[in-house]
Amino acid sequence: MDNRRQYTRVLFSTPATLLINKQIHSCELLDVSLNGVLVTHPNKLNADKHQSAQLSFTLPDSSINITMAVEISHIEQLHIGLHCTHIDIDSISHLKRLVELNLGDDSLLHREVAMLIHSS
């Protein structure tokens, strides 16, 4: 399988909620990038690839909530890959900081932010 990923993923585990088909499903965030996330497969989730949803999670030990509109990019037995289709300015600022703290490479982060801006 080709790895076509353009954004570096960082391991980051925290509870999250996925709003899809007007139903809220609990899941666990497994990793995150500036352009998407990987979450555990919620129980009883009935969804299809390319379906739109909303993902929300709160940063541990804070009241900072990150919310993004997502599209399901792949569904596996144990996890679901989500592509970010829209995120507000506050959420992207916090997400950028989260990735920055876990990435440890400012030049890589700046390159990925530039890619994200130019792909919009």
C-alpha distances in whole Angstrom, upper triangle without the diagonal:
4,6,9,12,15,17,17,17,20,21,24,25,28,29,28,29,27,30,28,31,34,33,32,29,29,26,25,23,21,19,20,20,22,20,19,19,17,20,21,21,25,27,28,26,26,23,21,18,20,23,25,26,28,27,29,30,33,32,34,37,38,39,36,34,31,30,27,27,23,21,19,15,13,15,15,18,18,17,17,15,18,18,22,24,27,29,32,34,35,32,30,32,32,28,28,30,28,25,28,29,26,24,27,27,29,28,24,25,28,25,23,26,27,23,24,27,27,24,26
4,6,9,12,14,15,16,19,20,23,25,28,29,28,29,28,30,29,31,34,33,33,30,30,27,26,23,21,19,19,18,20,18,18,18,18,21,22,23,26,29,30,27,27,25,22,19,20,23,24,26,27,26,29,29,32,32,33,37,37,38,35,33,30,29,26,26,22,20,19,15,14,17,17,20,20,19,18,16,18,17,20,22,26,27,31,32,33,30,28,30,30,26,26,29,27,24,26,28,25,23,25,24,26,25,21,23,25,22,20,23,23,20,21,24,23,21,24
4,6,9,11,11,12,16,17,20,22,25,27,26,27,25,28,27,30,33,32,31,29,28,25,23,21,18,16,16,15,17,15,15,15,15,18,20,21,25,28,29,27,27,24,22,19,19,22,23,24,25,24,26,27,29,28,30,34,34,35,32,30,27,26,24,24,20,19,17,14,14,16,16,20,19,17,16,14,16,15,18,20,23,24,28,29,30,27,24,27,26,23,22,25,23,20,22,24,21,19,22,21,23,21,18,19,21,18,16,20,20,17,18,22,21,19,22
4,6,9,11,12,16,18,21,23,25,27,26,27,25,27,26,29,32,31,30,28,28,25,24,21,19,17,16,14,15,13,13,15,15,19,21,22,26,29,30,27,27,24,21,18,17,21,21,23,24,23,25,26,29,28,30,34,33,34,31,29,25,25,22,22,19,17,16,13,14,17,18,21,21,19,17,14,15,13,16,18,21,22,25,26,28,25,22,25,25,21,21,24,23,19,21,24,21,19,22,20,22,20,17,18,19,16,14,17,18,14,15,18,18,15,18
4,6,7,9,13,15,17,20,22,24,23,24,23,25,25,28,30,30,28,26,26,23,21,18,16,13,12,10,11,10,10,12,13,17,19,21,24,27,29,26,26,23,21,18,17,20,20,21,22,20,22,23,25,24,27,30,30,30,27,26,22,22,19,19,16,16,15,12,13,17,17,21,20,17,15,12,13,11,13,16,18,19,23,23,24,22,19,21,21,18,17,20,19,15,18,20,18,16,19,17,19,17,14,14,16,14,11,14,15,12,13,16,16,14,17
4,7,9,13,16,18,21,23,25,24,25,24,26,26,29,31,31,30,28,28,25,23,20,18,15,13,10,10,9,11,13,15,19,22,23,26,30,31,28,29,25,24,20,19,22,21,22,22,21,23,23,25,24,27,30,29,30,26,25,21,21,19,19,17,17,17,15,16,20,21,24,23,20,18,15,14,12,13,15,17,18,21,21,23,20,17,19,20,16,15,18,18,14,16,19,17,14,17,15,16,14,11,12,13,10,8,11,12,9,10,13,13,11,14
4,6,10,13,15,18,20,22,21,23,22,24,25,28,30,29,27,26,25,22,20,17,15,12,9,6,7,7,9,11,13,16,20,22,24,28,30,27,28,25,24,20,19,21,21,21,20,19,20,20,22,20,23,26,26,26,23,22,18,19,17,18,16,16,17,15,16,19,20,24,22,19,17,14,13,11,12,14,16,16,19,19,20,17,14,16,16,13,12,15,14,10,12,15,13,11,14,13,14,13,9,9,11,9,6,9,11,9,9,13,13,12,14
4,7,10,12,16,18,21,20,23,22,25,26,29,31,30,28,26,25,22,19,15,14,10,8,6,8,9,10,11,12,16,19,22,24,28,30,27,29,26,25,22,22,23,23,22,21,19,20,19,21,19,21,24,24,25,22,21,18,19,18,19,18,18,18,16,18,20,20,23,21,18,17,14,14,13,14,17,18,18,20,20,21,18,15,17,16,13,12,14,12,9,11,13,10,8,11,11,12,12,8,9,12,11,8,11,13,12,12,15,17,16,18
4,7,9,12,15,17,17,19,19,22,24,27,28,27,25,23,21,18,15,12,10,6,5,5,8,9,8,8,9,12,15,18,21,24,27,24,26,24,23,21,20,22,21,20,19,17,18,17,18,17,18,22,22,23,20,19,17,18,16,18,16,17,17,15,16,18,18,20,18,15,14,12,12,12,13,17,18,17,20,20,20,17,15,16,15,12,12,13,11,8,11,12,9,9,12,13,14,15,12,11,14,14,11,13,16,15,14,18,19,18,19
4,6,10,13,16,16,19,20,23,25,28,29,28,25,23,21,18,14,11,9,5,6,6,10,12,11,9,10,13,15,19,21,24,27,25,27,25,25,23,23,24,23,22,20,17,17,16,16,14,16,19,19,21,19,18,16,18,17,20,18,19,19,18,18,20,19,21,18,16,16,14,14,15,15,19,20,18,21,21,20,17,15,16,14,11,11,12,9,7,10,10,6,7,10,12,14,16,13,12,15,16,13,15,18,17,16,20,22,21,22
4,7,10,13,14,18,19,22,24,28,28,27,24,21,19,15,12,9,6,4,7,9,13,14,12,10,9,11,13,17,19,22,25,23,26,25,25,23,24,24,24,22,20,17,17,15,16,14,14,17,19,21,19,18,16,18,18,20,19,20,19,18,18,19,18,19,16,14,15,14,15,16,17,21,21,20,22,23,21,18,17,18,16,13,14,14,11,9,12,11,8,10,13,15,17,19,16,15,19,19,17,18,22,21,20,23,25,24,25
4,7,10,11,15,17,20,22,26,26,24,21,19,16,13,10,7,6,5,6,10,13,14,12,10,10,10,12,16,17,21,24,22,25,24,25,23,24,24,23,20,18,15,14,11,12,10,10,14,15,17,15,15,13,16,16,19,18,20,19,19,19,19,19,20,16,14,15,14,15,16,16,20,20,18,20,21,19,16,16,17,14,11,13,13,9,9,12,11,9,11,14,17,18,21,18,16,20,21,18,19,22,22,20,23,26,24,25
4,7,9,13,15,19,21,24,25,22,19,16,13,10,7,5,5,7,9,13,15,17,14,11,10,9,10,14,15,18,21,20,23,22,24,23,24,23,22,20,18,14,13,10,11,10,9,13,15,16,15,14,14,16,17,19,18,20,19,20,19,19,18,18,15,13,14,14,15,17,18,21,21,20,22,22,21,17,18,19,16,14,16,16,12,13,16,14,12,15,18,20,22,24,22,20,23,24,21,22,26,25,23,26,28,27,27
4,6,10,13,16,19,23,22,20,16,14,11,9,6,5,7,9,11,14,16,18,15,12,11,10,11,14,14,17,20,19,22,22,24,23,24,23,21,18,16,12,11,7,8,8,7,11,12,13,13,12,12,14,15,18,17,20,19,20,20,19,19,19,16,14,15,15,15,18,18,21,21,19,20,21,19,16,17,18,15,13,16,16,12,14,17,16,14,17,20,23,24,26,24,22,25,26,23,23,27,26,24,26,29,28,27
4,7,10,14,16,20,19,17,13,11,7,6,4,6,9,12,13,16,18,19,16,13,12,9,10,12,11,14,17,16,20,20,22,22,23,21,20,16,14,11,9,6,8,9,9,12,13,13,13,11,12,13,15,17,17,19,18,20,20,19,19,19,15,14,14,15,15,18,18,21,20,19,20,22,20,16,18,20,16,15,19,19,15,17,20,19,18,21,24,26,27,29,27,25,28,29,25,25,29,28,25,28,31,29,28
4,7,10,13,16,16,14,10,9,6,5,5,6,10,12,12,15,17,17,14,11,11,8,9,11,10,13,16,14,17,17,19,19,20,18,16,13,10,7,6,4,7,10,11,14,14,14,13,10,10,10,11,13,13,16,15,18,18,17,18,18,15,13,13,14,13,15,15,17,17,16,17,19,18,14,16,18,15,14,18,18,15,17,20,20,19,21,24,26,27,29,27,24,27,27,24,24,27,26,23,25,28,26,25
4,6,10,13,12,10,6,6,5,6,8,9,13,14,14,17,18,18,15,12,12,10,11,11,9,12,14,12,15,15,17,18,18,16,14,10,8,6,5,6,10,13,14,17,17,15,14,11,11,10,11,12,12,14,14,17,17,16,18,18,16,14,13,14,13,15,15,17,16,15,17,20,18,15,17,20,17,16,20,21,18,20,23,23,22,24,28,29,30,32,29,26,29,29,26,25,28,27,24,26,29,26,25
4,6,10,10,8,6,5,6,7,10,10,14,15,15,17,18,16,13,12,12,9,10,10,8,11,12,10,12,11,14,14,14,12,10,7,6,5,7,9,13,16,18,21,20,18,17,13,12,10,10,10,9,11,11,14,15,14,16,17,15,13,11,12,10,13,13,14,15,15,17,20,19,16,18,21,19,17,21,22,20,21,24,25,23,25,29,30,30,32,29,26,29,29,25,25,28,26,23,25,27,25,23
4,7,6,6,5,6,9,11,13,14,17,18,18,20,20,18,16,15,15,13,14,13,11,13,13,10,12,11,14,15,14,11,9,6,5,6,8,11,15,18,20,23,22,20,18,15,14,11,10,10,10,11,12,16,17,16,18,19,18,16,14,15,12,14,14,14,14,15,17,20,20,17,19,22,21,19,23,24,22,23,27,28,27,28,32,33,33,34,31,29,31,31,27,26,29,27,24,26,28,25,23
4,5,5,7,8,11,12,15,16,19,20,19,21,21,19,16,16,16,14,15,13,11,13,12,9,9,8,10,12,12,8,7,5,7,9,12,15,18,21,24,27,25,23,22,18,17,13,12,10,10,10,10,14,15,14,17,18,18,15,13,14,12,14,14,14,15,16,19,22,22,19,21,24,23,22,25,27,25,25,29,30,29,30,34,34,35,36,33,30,32,32,28,28,30,28,25,27,28,25,24
4,5,8,10,14,15,19,20,22,24,23,25,25,22,20,19,19,17,18,15,13,14,12,10,9,8,11,13,13,9,9,8,10,13,15,18,22,25,27,30,29,26,25,21,20,17,16,13,13,12,13,16,17,16,19,20,20,18,16,17,15,17,17,17,18,19,21,25,25,23,24,28,27,25,28,31,29,29,33,34,33,34,37,38,38,39,36,34,35,35,31,31,33,31,28,29,31,28,26
4,7,10,13,16,19,20,23,25,24,26,25,23,21,20,21,19,19,17,15,15,14,12,12,12,14,17,16,12,11,9,10,12,14,17,20,24,26,28,27,24,24,20,19,16,16,14,14,15,15,19,20,19,22,22,22,20,18,19,17,19,19,18,18,19,21,24,24,22,24,27,26,25,28,30,29,30,33,34,33,34,38,39,39,40,37,34,36,36,32,32,34,32,29,30,32,29,27
4,6,10,13,16,18,21,23,23,25,25,24,21,19,19,16,16,14,11,12,11,9,10,11,14,17,17,13,12,10,10,12,13,16,19,22,24,26,25,23,23,19,19,16,16,15,15,15,15,19,19,18,20,20,19,18,16,18,17,19,19,19,20,20,22,25,25,22,24,27,26,25,28,30,28,29,32,33,32,33,37,38,38,40,37,34,36,36,33,32,34,33,29,31,33,30,28
4,7,10,13,15,18,20,20,23,23,22,19,17,17,14,14,13,10,11,11,9,12,12,16,18,18,15,13,10,9,10,10,13,15,19,20,23,22,20,20,16,16,14,14,14,14,15,15,19,19,17,19,19,18,16,15,17,16,18,18,19,19,19,20,24,23,20,22,25,23,22,26,27,24,26,29,29,28,30,34,35,36,37,34,32,34,34,31,30,33,31,28,30,32,30,28
4,6,10,12,15,18,18,21,22,21,18,15,15,11,11,9,6,8,8,7,10,11,15,17,17,15,14,11,10,10,11,12,15,18,19,22,22,20,20,17,16,14,15,15,14,15,14,17,17,15,16,16,14,13,12,15,14,17,18,19,20,20,22,25,24,20,22,25,23,21,25,26,23,25,28,28,27,29,32,34,34,36,33,31,33,34,30,30,33,31,28,30,32,30,28
4,7,10,13,16,17,20,22,21,17,15,13,10,9,9,6,8,10,10,13,14,17,19,20,17,16,13,12,10,10,10,13,15,16,19,19,18,18,15,15,14,15,16,15,17,16,18,18,16,16,16,14,12,13,15,15,18,18,20,21,20,22,24,23,20,22,24,21,20,24,24,21,23,26,26,24,27,30,32,33,35,32,29,32,33,29,29,32,31,28,30,33,30,29
4,7,9,12,14,17,19,19,15,12,10,6,5,7,5,8,11,10,14,14,17,17,19,17,16,13,12,10,10,10,13,14,15,18,19,19,18,15,15,14,15,16,14,16,14,16,15,14,14,13,11,9,10,12,12,16,17,19,20,19,22,24,22,19,21,23,20,18,22,22,19,20,24,23,21,24,27,29,30,32,29,27,30,30,26,27,30,28,26,28,31,28,28
4,6,9,11,15,17,17,14,10,9,5,5,8,8,11,15,14,17,17,19,19,20,19,18,15,14,11,11,9,11,12,13,16,17,18,17,15,14,14,15,17,15,17,15,17,16,15,14,14,11,9,10,12,13,16,16,20,20,19,21,23,22,18,19,21,18,16,20,20,16,17,21,20,18,20,24,26,27,29,26,24,27,28,24,25,28,27,24,27,30,28,27
4,6,8,11,14,14,11,7,6,4,7,10,11,14,17,16,18,18,19,18,19,18,17,15,13,10,10,8,11,11,12,16,16,17,15,13,12,13,13,15,13,15,14,15,15,14,15,15,12,10,10,10,11,13,14,17,18,17,19,21,19,16,16,18,15,13,16,17,13,14,17,17,15,17,20,22,24,25,22,20,24,24,21,21,25,23,21,24,26,24,24
4,7,11,14,14,11,7,5,5,7,11,13,16,19,17,20,19,20,19,20,20,19,17,16,13,13,12,14,13,14,17,19,20,18,17,15,16,16,17,15,17,15,15,14,14,14,14,11,9,10,10,11,14,15,19,20,19,21,23,22,18,18,20,17,14,17,17,14,13,17,16,14,15,19,21,22,24,21,20,23,23,20,21,24,23,21,24,27,24,25
4,7,11,11,9,6,5,7,10,13,15,19,22,20,22,20,21,19,20,20,19,18,16,13,14,12,14,13,14,18,19,20,18,16,14,15,15,17,15,16,15,15,14,15,15,17,14,11,11,10,11,12,13,17,18,17,20,21,20,16,16,17,15,12,14,15,11,10,14,14,11,12,16,17,19,20,17,16,19,19,16,18,21,19,18,21,23,21,22
4,7,8,6,4,7,9,12,15,17,21,23,21,23,21,21,19,19,19,18,16,15,12,12,11,13,12,14,18,18,19,16,14,12,13,12,14,13,14,14,14,15,16,17,19,16,13,12,10,10,10,10,14,15,14,16,17,17,13,12,14,12,9,10,12,9,8,11,12,10,11,15,16,17,18,15,13,16,17,13,14,17,16,14,18,20,18,19
4,5,5,6,9,12,16,18,20,24,26,23,25,22,22,19,19,20,18,17,16,14,14,14,16,15,17,20,20,21,17,16,13,14,12,14,13,14,15,14,16,18,19,21,19,16,14,11,10,10,9,13,14,13,15,16,16,13,11,13,12,8,9,11,9,7,10,12,10,10,14,14,14,15,12,10,13,13,9,11,14,12,11,14,16,15,16
4,6,8,12,15,18,21,22,26,28,25,26,23,23,20,19,20,18,17,16,14,14,15,16,15,18,21,20,20,17,15,12,13,11,13,12,14,16,15,17,20,21,24,22,19,17,13,11,10,8,11,11,10,13,13,13,11,8,10,10,7,7,10,9,7,10,13,12,11,15,14,14,14,12,9,11,11,8,8,11,10,8,11,13,12,12
4,7,11,14,17,19,21,25,26,23,23,20,20,17,15,16,15,15,14,13,14,15,18,17,20,24,23,22,19,17,13,13,10,11,9,11,12,12,14,17,19,22,21,17,14,11,9,6,5,8,9,10,13,14,15,12,10,13,13,10,10,14,13,11,14,16,15,14,18,17,17,17,14,12,14,13,9,10,12,10,7,11,12,10,11
4,7,10,14,15,17,21,22,19,20,17,17,14,13,14,13,12,12,10,12,13,16,16,19,22,22,21,18,16,12,12,9,10,8,9,10,9,12,14,16,19,17,13,11,7,5,4,5,9,10,11,14,16,16,13,11,15,14,10,12,15,13,12,15,17,15,15,19,19,19,20,17,15,17,16,12,13,16,14,11,14,16,14,14
4,6,10,12,14,18,20,17,19,16,17,15,14,15,14,13,12,9,11,11,14,14,17,20,20,20,17,15,12,12,10,11,9,10,10,10,11,12,14,16,14,10,8,6,5,7,8,12,13,13,16,18,17,14,13,16,14,11,13,15,13,12,15,17,15,15,19,20,20,21,18,16,19,19,15,16,19,17,15,18,20,17,18
4,7,9,12,15,18,15,17,15,15,14,15,15,15,14,13,11,13,13,16,16,17,21,21,22,20,17,15,14,13,14,11,12,10,10,10,10,11,13,10,7,6,5,6,9,11,14,16,16,19,21,21,17,17,19,18,14,16,18,15,14,18,18,16,17,20,21,23,24,20,19,22,22,18,19,22,20,18,21,23,21,21
4,6,8,12,14,12,15,14,15,14,15,15,15,13,12,10,11,11,14,15,16,20,20,21,19,16,14,14,13,14,12,13,11,12,11,10,10,11,9,6,5,7,8,11,13,16,17,17,20,22,22,18,18,21,19,16,18,20,17,16,20,20,18,19,23,24,26,27,24,22,25,25,21,22,25,23,21,24,26,24,24
4,6,9,12,11,14,14,15,15,17,17,17,15,15,12,14,13,16,17,18,21,22,23,21,19,17,17,17,17,15,15,13,14,12,10,9,9,6,4,6,9,11,14,16,19,21,21,24,26,25,21,22,24,22,19,22,23,20,20,23,23,20,22,25,27,29,30,27,25,29,28,25,26,29,27,25,28,30,27,27
4,7,9,8,10,11,12,13,15,15,15,14,15,13,15,15,19,20,21,24,25,25,24,21,19,18,18,17,15,14,11,13,11,8,8,7,5,4,6,9,11,15,17,20,21,22,25,27,27,23,24,27,24,22,25,26,23,23,26,26,24,25,29,30,32,33,30,28,31,31,27,28,31,29,26,29,31,28,28
4,6,6,9,10,13,15,17,15,15,13,14,12,14,14,18,20,20,24,24,24,23,20,19,18,17,17,15,15,13,15,14,11,11,10,9,8,9,12,13,17,18,20,22,22,25,27,26,23,24,27,25,22,26,27,24,24,28,28,26,27,31,33,34,35,32,30,33,33,29,30,33,31,28,31,33,30,29
4,6,9,11,14,17,19,17,18,16,17,16,17,18,21,23,23,26,27,26,26,23,22,21,21,20,19,18,16,18,16,13,13,11,10,11,12,15,16,20,22,24,25,25,28,31,30,26,28,31,28,26,29,31,27,28,32,31,29,31,34,36,37,39,36,34,37,37,33,34,36,34,32,35,36,33,33
4,6,10,13,16,18,16,17,15,17,17,18,20,23,25,26,29,29,28,28,25,24,22,22,21,19,18,16,18,17,13,14,12,12,13,13,17,17,21,23,24,25,26,29,32,31,28,29,32,30,28,32,33,30,30,34,34,32,34,37,39,40,41,38,36,39,38,35,35,38,36,33,35,37,34,33
4,6,10,12,14,12,13,12,14,14,16,18,21,24,25,28,28,27,26,23,22,19,19,17,15,14,12,15,14,11,12,11,12,11,11,14,14,17,19,20,22,23,26,29,29,25,27,30,28,26,29,30,28,28,32,32,30,31,35,36,37,38,35,33,36,35,31,32,34,32,29,32,33,30,29
4,7,11,13,10,12,12,15,16,18,21,24,27,28,31,31,30,29,25,24,21,20,18,16,14,12,15,13,11,13,12,14,13,12,15,15,18,20,20,22,24,27,30,30,27,28,31,30,28,31,33,30,30,34,34,32,34,37,38,39,40,36,35,37,36,32,33,35,33,30,32,33,30,29
4,7,9,7,9,10,13,14,17,20,24,26,28,31,31,29,28,24,22,19,18,15,13,11,8,11,10,9,12,13,14,13,10,12,12,15,16,17,19,21,24,28,28,25,26,29,28,25,28,31,28,28,32,33,31,31,35,36,37,37,34,32,34,33,29,30,32,29,27,29,30,26,26
4,6,6,9,11,14,16,19,22,26,28,30,33,33,32,30,26,23,21,18,16,13,10,7,9,9,8,11,13,15,13,10,12,12,13,16,16,19,21,25,28,29,26,26,29,29,26,28,31,29,28,32,33,31,31,35,35,36,36,33,31,33,32,28,29,31,28,25,28,28,25,24
4,5,9,11,14,15,19,22,25,27,29,33,32,31,29,26,23,20,17,15,11,8,5,6,6,7,10,13,15,13,9,9,9,11,14,14,17,20,24,27,28,24,24,28,27,24,26,29,27,26,29,31,29,29,33,33,33,33,30,28,30,29,25,26,27,24,22,25,25,21,21
4,6,9,13,14,18,21,25,26,29,33,32,30,28,24,21,18,15,12,9,5,5,6,8,10,14,17,18,15,11,10,9,9,11,11,14,17,21,24,25,22,22,26,26,23,25,28,26,25,28,30,29,28,32,32,32,32,28,27,28,27,23,24,25,22,20,22,22,19,18
4,7,10,13,16,19,23,25,28,31,30,29,26,23,20,17,14,11,8,5,6,8,10,11,15,17,18,15,12,11,10,10,12,11,14,17,20,23,24,22,22,25,25,23,25,28,26,26,29,31,29,29,33,33,33,33,30,28,30,29,25,25,27,24,21,23,24,20,19
4,7,10,14,17,21,23,26,29,28,26,23,20,17,14,11,7,6,4,7,10,12,13,17,19,19,16,13,12,9,10,10,9,11,13,16,20,21,18,19,22,22,20,23,25,24,24,27,29,28,28,32,32,32,32,29,27,28,27,24,23,25,23,20,21,22,19,17
4,7,10,14,17,20,23,26,24,22,20,16,14,11,9,6,5,6,8,11,13,13,17,19,18,15,12,12,9,10,10,10,11,12,15,19,19,16,17,21,20,18,21,24,22,22,26,27,26,27,30,31,31,31,29,26,28,27,24,23,25,23,20,22,23,20,19
4,7,10,14,16,19,22,21,19,17,13,11,7,6,5,6,8,10,13,15,16,19,20,19,16,13,13,10,11,9,10,9,10,12,16,16,13,14,18,17,15,19,21,19,20,23,24,24,25,28,29,29,30,27,25,26,26,23,22,24,23,19,21,23,20,18
4,7,11,13,16,19,18,16,14,10,8,6,5,6,7,10,11,14,15,15,18,19,17,14,12,12,9,10,9,11,11,10,12,15,15,11,13,16,15,13,16,18,16,17,20,21,20,22,25,26,26,28,25,22,24,25,21,20,23,22,19,21,23,21,19
4,7,10,13,16,14,12,11,7,6,4,7,9,10,13,14,17,18,18,20,21,19,16,15,14,12,13,12,14,12,11,12,15,13,10,12,15,13,12,15,17,15,16,19,20,19,21,25,26,26,28,25,22,24,25,22,21,24,23,20,22,25,23,21
4,7,9,12,11,10,8,6,5,7,9,12,13,16,17,19,20,20,21,22,19,16,15,15,14,15,14,16,15,13,14,16,13,10,13,14,11,11,15,15,12,15,18,17,17,20,22,24,24,27,25,22,24,25,22,21,24,24,21,23,26,24,23
4,6,9,7,6,6,4,6,9,12,15,16,20,21,23,24,23,24,25,22,20,19,19,17,18,17,19,17,15,15,16,13,10,13,14,10,11,14,14,12,15,17,16,17,19,22,24,24,27,25,22,24,26,23,22,25,26,22,24,27,26,25
4,6,6,7,6,6,8,11,14,17,18,21,22,24,25,25,25,26,23,20,20,20,18,19,18,20,19,16,16,16,13,11,13,13,9,9,13,11,9,12,14,13,13,17,19,21,21,24,23,20,22,24,21,20,24,25,22,24,27,26,25
4,5,8,8,10,11,15,17,21,21,24,25,26,26,26,26,27,23,21,22,22,21,22,21,24,23,20,20,20,17,15,17,16,12,13,16,14,11,14,16,14,14,18,19,22,23,26,25,22,25,27,24,23,27,28,25,27,30,30,29
4,7,9,11,14,17,20,24,25,28,28,30,30,30,30,30,27,25,25,25,24,26,24,27,25,22,22,21,18,16,19,18,14,15,18,15,13,17,18,15,16,20,21,24,24,28,27,24,26,29,27,26,29,30,28,29,33,32,32
4,5,8,11,15,18,22,23,27,27,29,30,30,31,31,28,26,26,25,24,25,23,25,23,19,19,18,15,14,16,15,12,14,16,14,13,16,17,16,17,20,22,24,24,27,26,23,25,28,26,24,28,29,26,27,31,31,29
4,6,10,13,16,20,22,25,27,29,30,30,31,31,28,26,25,25,23,24,22,24,21,18,17,17,13,12,15,15,12,14,17,15,14,18,19,18,19,22,24,26,26,29,28,24,26,29,26,24,28,29,26,27,30,30,28
4,7,10,13,17,19,23,24,26,27,28,29,30,27,24,23,23,21,21,18,20,18,14,13,13,9,9,12,11,8,10,13,12,11,15,16,16,17,20,22,24,23,26,25,21,23,25,23,21,24,25,22,23,27,26,25
4,6,10,14,16,19,21,23,24,25,26,27,25,22,21,20,18,18,16,17,15,12,11,12,9,7,11,11,9,10,13,13,12,15,17,17,18,20,23,24,24,26,25,21,23,25,22,20,24,24,21,22,25,24,23
4,7,10,12,16,18,20,21,22,24,25,23,20,18,17,14,15,12,14,12,9,9,10,8,5,8,9,7,7,11,12,11,13,15,16,16,18,21,22,22,24,22,19,20,22,19,17,20,21,17,19,22,21,19
4,7,9,13,15,18,20,20,23,24,22,19,17,16,13,13,10,11,9,7,8,10,9,6,9,11,10,10,13,15,14,15,18,19,19,21,24,25,24,26,24,20,22,23,20,18,21,21,17,18,21,20,18
4,6,10,12,15,17,18,21,23,22,18,15,14,10,10,6,7,6,5,7,10,11,8,9,12,12,10,13,16,15,15,18,20,20,21,24,24,24,25,23,19,21,21,18,16,19,18,14,16,19,17,15
4,7,10,13,16,17,20,22,21,18,15,13,9,9,6,5,5,6,9,13,14,11,12,15,15,14,16,19,18,18,21,23,23,23,27,27,26,27,24,22,23,23,19,18,20,19,15,16,19,16,14
4,7,9,12,13,17,19,18,15,11,10,6,5,4,5,7,9,12,15,16,13,13,17,17,14,17,20,18,18,21,23,22,22,26,26,26,26,24,21,23,22,19,18,20,18,15,17,19,16,14
4,6,9,11,15,17,17,14,10,9,6,5,7,7,10,12,16,19,20,17,17,20,20,18,20,23,21,20,24,26,24,24,28,28,28,28,25,23,24,23,20,20,22,19,16,18,19,16,15
4,6,7,11,14,14,11,7,6,5,6,9,10,13,15,19,22,23,19,19,23,22,19,21,24,22,21,25,26,24,24,28,28,29,29,26,24,26,25,21,22,24,21,18,21,22,18,18
4,7,10,14,14,11,8,5,5,6,10,11,14,17,20,23,24,21,20,23,23,20,21,24,22,21,24,26,24,23,27,27,28,27,24,23,25,23,20,21,22,19,17,20,21,17,18
4,7,10,11,9,6,5,7,9,13,15,18,20,24,26,27,23,23,26,25,22,23,26,24,22,26,27,24,24,28,28,29,29,26,25,27,25,22,24,25,22,20,24,24,21,21
4,7,8,6,5,6,9,12,15,17,20,22,25,28,28,25,24,28,26,23,25,28,25,24,27,28,26,26,30,30,32,32,28,27,30,29,25,26,28,25,24,27,27,24,25
4,6,5,6,8,12,15,18,20,23,24,28,30,30,27,26,29,28,25,27,29,26,24,28,29,26,26,30,30,32,33,29,28,31,30,26,28,30,27,26,29,30,27,27
4,6,8,11,14,18,21,23,26,27,30,33,32,29,29,32,30,27,29,31,27,26,30,30,27,28,32,33,35,35,32,31,34,33,29,31,34,31,29,33,33,30,31
4,7,10,14,17,20,23,25,25,29,31,30,26,27,29,27,24,27,28,24,24,27,27,24,25,29,30,32,33,30,29,32,31,28,29,32,30,28,31,33,30,30
4,7,10,13,16,19,21,22,25,27,27,23,23,26,24,21,23,25,21,21,24,24,22,23,26,27,29,30,27,26,29,28,24,26,28,26,24,28,29,26,26
4,6,10,13,15,18,19,22,25,25,21,21,24,22,19,22,24,21,20,24,24,22,22,26,27,28,29,25,24,27,26,22,24,26,24,21,25,26,23,23
4,7,10,13,15,17,20,22,23,19,18,22,20,17,19,21,19,17,21,22,20,20,24,24,25,26,22,21,24,23,19,20,23,20,18,21,22,19,20
4,6,9,12,13,17,19,20,16,16,19,18,15,17,20,18,16,20,22,20,20,24,24,25,25,22,20,22,21,18,18,21,18,16,19,20,17,17
4,6,9,11,15,17,18,15,14,17,17,14,16,19,17,16,19,21,20,19,23,23,23,23,20,18,20,19,15,16,17,15,12,15,16,13,13
4,6,7,11,13,15,12,11,14,15,12,13,17,16,15,18,20,19,19,22,22,22,22,19,17,18,18,14,14,16,14,11,13,15,12,11
4,7,11,13,15,13,12,16,17,14,16,19,19,18,21,23,23,22,25,25,24,24,22,19,20,19,16,15,16,14,11,12,14,11,9
4,7,10,12,10,9,13,14,13,14,17,18,17,20,22,22,22,25,25,24,24,22,19,19,19,16,14,16,15,11,12,14,12,9
4,7,8,6,6,10,11,10,12,14,15,15,17,20,20,20,23,23,22,23,21,18,18,19,16,13,16,15,12,12,15,14,11
4,6,5,6,9,10,10,12,14,15,16,18,20,21,22,24,24,22,24,22,19,19,20,17,15,17,17,13,13,16,16,13
4,6,5,6,9,10,10,12,14,15,16,18,20,21,22,22,20,21,21,17,17,18,16,13,15,16,13,12,16,16,13
4,6,5,6,9,10,11,12,14,15,17,19,20,22,22,20,22,21,18,18,20,18,15,17,19,16,15,19,19,17
4,5,5,6,8,10,10,12,14,15,17,18,20,21,19,21,20,16,17,19,16,14,17,18,14,15,18,18,16
4,5,5,6,8,10,10,12,14,15,16,18,18,16,18,17,13,14,15,13,10,13,14,11,11,15,15,13
4,5,5,6,9,10,10,12,14,15,17,17,15,17,16,13,13,16,14,11,14,15,13,13,17,17,16
4,5,5,6,9,10,11,12,14,16,17,16,18,17,13,15,17,15,13,16,18,15,16,20,20,19
4,5,5,6,8,10,11,12,14,15,14,17,15,11,13,15,12,11,15,15,13,14,18,17,17
4,5,5,6,9,10,10,12,12,11,13,12,8,10,12,10,8,12,13,11,12,16,16,16
4,5,5,6,9,10,11,12,11,14,13,10,11,14,13,11,15,16,15,16,19,20,20
4,5,5,6,9,11,13,12,15,14,11,14,16,14,13,17,18,16,18,21,21,21
4,6,5,6,9,10,10,12,11,8,11,13,10,11,14,15,13,16,19,19,19
4,5,5,6,7,7,10,9,6,9,12,11,11,14,15,15,16,19,20,21
4,6,6,9,9,13,12,10,13,15,14,14,18,19,18,20,23,23,24
4,6,9,11,13,12,10,14,16,14,15,18,19,18,21,23,23,24
4,6,8,10,8,8,11,13,11,13,16,16,16,19,21,21,23
4,6,9,9,9,12,13,13,15,17,18,19,21,23,24,25
4,6,5,6,9,10,11,13,15,16,17,19,20,21,23
4,5,5,6,9,10,10,12,14,15,16,18,20,22
4,5,5,6,9,10,11,12,14,16,17,18,21
4,6,5,6,9,10,11,12,14,15,16,19
4,5,5,6,9,10,10,12,14,15,17
4,5,5,6,9,10,11,12,14,16
4,6,5,6,9,10,11,12,15
4,5,5,6,9,10,10,13
4,5,5,6,9,10,11
4,5,5,6,9,10
4,6,5,6,9
4,6,5,7
4,6,6
4,6
4
